[in-house]
Amino acid sequence: MGFVTVSPSPHEHTQGSVPKLMYGVLIALLPAFLVSLYVFGIGALIITLTAMVSCLAFEYLIQKYLLKVTPSISDGSALITGILLAFCLPANLPIWLVILGSFVAIAVGKMSFGGLGNNPFNPALVGRVFLFISFPVQLTSWPEPIVNRLSYLDASTGATALATMKEGMKNSESIPEIMAGIPAYTDMFLGKISGSAGEIAAIALLLGLVYMLIRKIITWHIPVSIFLTVTLFTGILWLANPAKNPDPLFHLLSGGLMLGAIFMATDYVTSPMNTRGMLVYGVMIGIITVVIRVFGSYPEGVQFAILIMNAITPLINKYVKPRRFGERLEDG
């Protein structure tokens, strides 16, 4: 009897190779990168280049000198990890922290599990959460948009929309009172707000989503199920008590929801392999995100929601399966 060898994920049933798919994602990230350059200037450029170079260097060194395998940095995966990590960080973060986060993302989040196809968690989120837990002050100091594009560490800082909302609710302010101090939805859509370098402009992230859907780099199931779940549950809360809960559009446009749903939750390696599993995965990410945002102490929840569901992905793959080819349905 012969044996069928199944390679590790990502399993992509197209004519495209892994590098081709990865570089397709890089193209989809360009609009968000360009907006970050316009809004935060040199700071966004510095942290993005630092993260990209650091991730490439750490992966090369670990593969060549520790794992003793041929380095595979040309496949584009380390490059995407660097960019996504940078997109999760403030554009005024010191370089040494960006390098540290890159090391954790590659060494701990990826290579310690054997490299691409074996890591259970999204490496960029592993690096980001490590920095957030270890250096909370630096990771919550957000440069203000379009103040001085040539400044970096000395940039003026302000609160994000989510942080302003959480603080106002903590002080028992009404939603209309809190919204008076938050940028308009048009500014949030276009990226004229404080926040992580790559998460601020919904329009740029949605352009990346459209590109990846057209090129069939990803499917709609994960991002759309996340968006619909967040809209449904925050909509219920808003309708029940609009004086205490912001409307669904606020949740969709604020924080890292769109960046996480479009570019991180859809990671080939750490997300379910079939469409039913993807829908379950996306719905659960949406629910956990809303629970953390509304009832938790942190203003943001999507990064934790994705990592939690990364851990549950193997169970989803095991129990949420399509019907086997040739399987007969039981008579009712």
C-alpha positions in Angstrom: 0.0 0.0 0.0 1.3 3.4 -0.9 1.3 6.4 1.4 0.3 10.0 0.8 2.6 12.6 2.2 0.7 15.7 3.3 3.0 18.8 3.7 2.4 21.3 6.5 0.1 24.2 6.0 -0.5 26.6 4.4 -2.6 24.4 2.0 -3.7 26.5 -0.9 -5.4 24.8 -3.8 -4.4 27.2 -6.6 -1.7 27.5 -9.1 0.1 30.0 -6.9 3.1 29.2 -4.9 3.6 30.3 -1.3 6.0 33.2 -2.3 3.5 34.4 -4.9 0.7 34.4 -2.4 2.8 36.2 0.2 3.9 38.9 -2.2 0.3 39.3 -3.1 -0.4 40.1 0.5 2.4 42.6 0.5 0.8 44.4 -2.4 -2.5 44.5 -0.5 -0.7 46.1 2.4 0.7 49.0 0.3 -2.4 51.3 0.6 -2.2 51.1 4.4 1.5 51.7 4.4 1.2 54.8 2.2 -1.5 56.2 4.5 0.7 55.6 7.5 3.6 57.5 5.8 1.3 60.4 5.0 -0.2 60.6 8.5 2.9 59.8 10.7 5.7 60.5 8.4 9.2 59.4 9.1 8.2 57.5 12.3 6.1 55.1 10.2 8.9 54.6 7.8 11.5 53.9 10.5 9.5 51.3 12.5 8.3 49.5 9.3 11.8 49.3 7.8 13.3 48.3 11.2 10.7 45.5 11.7 11.1 44.2 8.1 14.9 44.0 8.3 14.9 42.6 11.8 12.5 39.8 11.0 14.4 38.9 7.9 17.7 38.9 9.8 16.4 36.9 12.7 14.8 34.2 10.5 18.0 33.9 8.4 20.3 33.6 11.4 18.1 31.1 13.2 17.6 28.9 10.1 21.3 29.0 9.1 23.0 28.7 12.5 20.6 27.1 14.9 18.3 24.9 12.8 21.0 24.2 10.2 18.5 24.4 7.3 18.5 26.4 4.1 17.2 29.9 4.9 13.8 30.6 3.3 13.6 34.4 3.7 12.8 34.8 0.0 9.3 33.3 0.5 8.0 36.6 1.8 6.6 35.3 5.1 9.1 37.0 7.3 8.7 40.2 5.4 4.9 40.1 6.0 5.5 39.4 9.7 7.7 42.5 10.0 5.2 44.7 8.2 2.2 43.5 10.2 4.2 43.9 13.5 5.0 47.4 12.5 1.4 48.1 11.6 0.4 47.1 15.2 2.9 49.5 16.8 2.9 53.3 17.6 4.9 55.2 15.0 7.0 56.7 17.7 8.2 53.5 19.3 12.0 53.3 20.0 13.9 51.2 17.5 15.2 48.8 20.2 11.7 47.8 21.1 10.8 47.2 17.5 13.8 44.9 17.2 12.9 43.1 20.4 9.3 42.6 19.1 10.7 41.3 15.8 12.9 38.8 17.7 10.0 37.4 19.7 7.7 37.3 16.6 10.3 35.2 14.6 12.2 33.3 17.2 9.3 32.5 19.6 6.2 32.9 17.5 7.5 31.1 14.4 10.8 29.4 14.4 10.5 27.7 17.8 7.7 25.7 16.3 9.6 24.8 13.1 9.0 27.7 10.8 6.4 28.5 8.3 3.5 26.0 8.3 4.1 24.8 11.9 3.5 27.9 14.0 0.1 27.8 15.8 -0.1 31.5 16.5 0.2 34.5 14.2 3.9 35.6 14.7 3.3 39.3 14.4 0.6 39.2 17.1 2.9 37.2 19.3 5.5 39.9 19.1 2.9 42.7 19.5 1.3 41.1 22.6 4.7 40.5 24.2 5.6 44.2 23.8 2.2 45.3 25.0 2.4 43.2 28.2 6.0 44.0 28.8 6.1 47.7 27.9 2.5 49.0 28.3 3.4 52.7 28.6 5.4 52.8 25.3 2.8 50.7 23.5 0.0 53.0 24.4 1.7 56.3 23.6 0.2 57.2 20.2 1.6 60.0 18.0 -1.0 62.5 16.8 -1.7 62.5 13.1 -0.3 65.0 10.7 1.5 67.2 13.2 5.1 67.0 12.2 6.0 64.3 9.7 9.7 64.8 10.3 9.5 64.1 14.0 9.9 60.7 15.5 10.5 60.1 19.2 9.5 63.7 20.0 6.1 63.5 18.3 3.1 64.8 20.1 0.9 62.0 21.5 -2.8 61.6 22.1 -5.3 58.9 22.9 -7.0 56.5 20.5 -10.7 56.6 19.9 -11.1 53.3 21.8 -9.0 54.5 24.7 -11.1 57.7 24.9 -14.3 55.7 24.8 -13.1 53.3 27.5 -12.0 56.2 29.8 -15.2 58.1 29.3 -17.3 55.0 30.1 -15.2 54.4 33.2 -16.0 58.0 34.3 -19.7 57.4 33.7 -20.0 59.8 30.8 -22.7 59.3 28.2 -21.9 58.2 24.7 -22.8 61.6 23.2 -20.5 63.3 25.6 -17.6 60.9 24.8 -18.2 61.1 21.1 -17.7 64.9 21.2 -14.0 64.3 22.0 -13.6 61.6 19.3 -12.7 62.3 15.6 -15.5 62.1 13.1 -16.2 58.9 11.4 -15.0 60.3 8.1 -11.6 61.0 9.8 -11.5 57.5 11.2 -12.3 56.1 7.7 -9.6 58.2 6.1 -7.0 57.7 8.8 -6.8 61.1 10.4 -6.6 59.7 13.9 -4.1 58.5 16.5 -3.4 54.8 16.6 -1.1 52.1 15.5 0.8 52.8 12.3 -1.1 50.6 9.9 -4.6 50.3 11.5 -5.8 53.9 11.2 -7.3 54.1 7.7 -10.3 51.8 7.1 -10.4 52.8 3.4 -6.8 51.6 2.9 -7.4 48.3 4.6 -10.6 47.7 2.7 -8.8 48.3 -0.6 -6.3 45.6 0.5 -9.2 43.3 1.2 -10.8 43.9 -2.2 -7.5 43.2 -3.9 -6.9 40.0 -2.1 -10.5 38.8 -2.8 -10.2 39.6 -6.5 -6.8 37.8 -6.7 -8.3 34.9 -4.7 -5.5 35.2 -2.1 -8.1 34.9 0.7 -11.8 34.2 0.8 -14.5 36.4 2.3 -15.5 34.0 5.0 -13.2 35.1 7.9 -13.2 38.9 7.5 -16.9 39.2 6.6 -18.0 36.9 9.5 -15.9 39.0 11.9 -17.4 42.2 10.7 -21.0 40.9 10.7 -20.6 39.4 14.2 -19.2 42.6 15.6 -21.9 44.6 13.9 -24.7 42.3 15.2 -23.6 42.2 18.8 -22.6 45.8 19.2 -25.8 46.7 17.4 -27.9 44.8 20.0 -26.0 46.6 22.8 -26.5 50.0 21.1 -30.2 49.5 20.5 -30.7 48.3 24.0 -28.9 51.4 25.6 -27.5 54.0 23.1 -26.5 56.2 26.0 -24.1 53.6 27.3 -22.9 51.8 24.2 -21.4 53.2 20.9 -22.9 52.2 17.6 -21.5 49.4 15.5 -19.8 51.7 13.0 -17.6 53.1 15.8 -16.4 49.5 16.6 -15.8 48.7 13.0 -13.7 51.9 12.3 -11.8 52.1 15.6 -8.8 50.2 16.8 -7.2 47.2 15.0 -10.4 45.4 14.0 -10.0 45.8 10.3 -6.3 45.2 10.3 -6.8 42.1 12.4 -9.8 40.7 10.5 -8.3 41.3 7.0 -4.6 40.5 7.4 -4.1 38.6 10.6 -7.1 36.4 11.2 -6.8 35.2 7.6 -3.2 33.9 8.0 -3.1 30.6 6.1 -1.2 28.7 8.8 -3.2 29.7 11.8 -6.8 29.7 10.5 -9.1 26.8 9.7 -8.8 24.9 6.4 -12.5 24.7 5.3 -15.1 27.4 4.8 -17.4 26.1 7.6 -14.5 26.2 10.0 -13.6 29.7 8.8 -17.1 31.0 9.6 -17.0 29.5 13.1 -13.5 31.0 13.6 -14.6 34.4 12.4 -17.8 34.5 14.5 -15.9 33.5 17.6 -13.2 36.2 17.0 -16.0 38.8 16.6 -17.7 37.7 19.9 -14.5 37.6 21.9 -13.5 41.0 20.5 -16.8 42.6 21.6 -16.7 40.9 25.0 -13.2 42.3 25.7 -13.9 45.7 24.4 -17.2 46.2 26.2 -16.8 44.2 29.4 -13.0 43.9 29.8 -10.4 46.3 31.1 -8.6 46.7 27.8 -10.0 49.1 25.2 -8.9 46.7 22.4 -9.7 43.0 22.1 -9.1 41.8 18.5 -5.4 40.8 19.1 -6.3 38.6 22.0 -9.3 37.2 20.2 -7.3 36.1 17.2 -4.6 34.5 19.4 -7.3 32.6 21.4 -8.9 31.3 18.2 -5.5 30.4 16.7 -5.2 28.0 19.7 -8.6 26.6 19.0 -8.1 26.2 15.2 -6.9 22.6 15.5 -10.1 21.7 17.2 -12.1 23.5 14.6 -10.3 21.6 11.8 -11.0 18.3 13.7 -14.7 18.8 14.4 -16.0 21.2 11.8 -15.4 19.3 8.6 -17.1 19.1 5.2 -18.9 15.9 4.3 -16.5 13.3 2.9 -16.6 12.6 -0.8 -18.9 9.7 -1.4 -20.3 9.7 2.2 -24.0 8.8 2.3 -26.4 10.9 4.4 -28.3 9.0 7.1 -31.9 8.5 6.4 -34.0 10.8 8.6 
